[in-house]
C-alpha cells in the first residue's frame, strides 16, 4: 500500500495539533497554579512581618508601664522630684510603644 504524502499530512496535522494542545494546556494550568500559590505566599509573608512588628512593638509596653509605676511610687514615697523623671520617660515610652503597636497592627 502506497501512501500519498498529502493524505498523510492531512491526517497527521490534526493529531499533532491535538497532541501539542494536550501538552500545552496542563503546562498553562500549572503555571497559573504556581503564580496563584506564589501570590498567596507573598501575602502571608507580609502578614507575618506585620505580626512580628506588632509583637516587637507591644513588648515595650510592659517595660514602659513598670518604669512609670516605679517613678510614681518613688515620688509618692519620697516626694522627691528626681523620681518624676522615670515617670515622665515611662509615659513617653508607653505612648511611643502604643503608637508603634497601633501602626503595625495587622488588618
Secondary structure by P-SEA (a helix, b strand, c coil): ccccaaaaaaaaaaaaaaaaaaaaaaaaaaaaaaaaaaaaaaaaaaaaaaaaaaaaaacaaaaaaaaaaaaaaaaaaccccccaaaaaaaaaaaaaaaaaaaaaccc
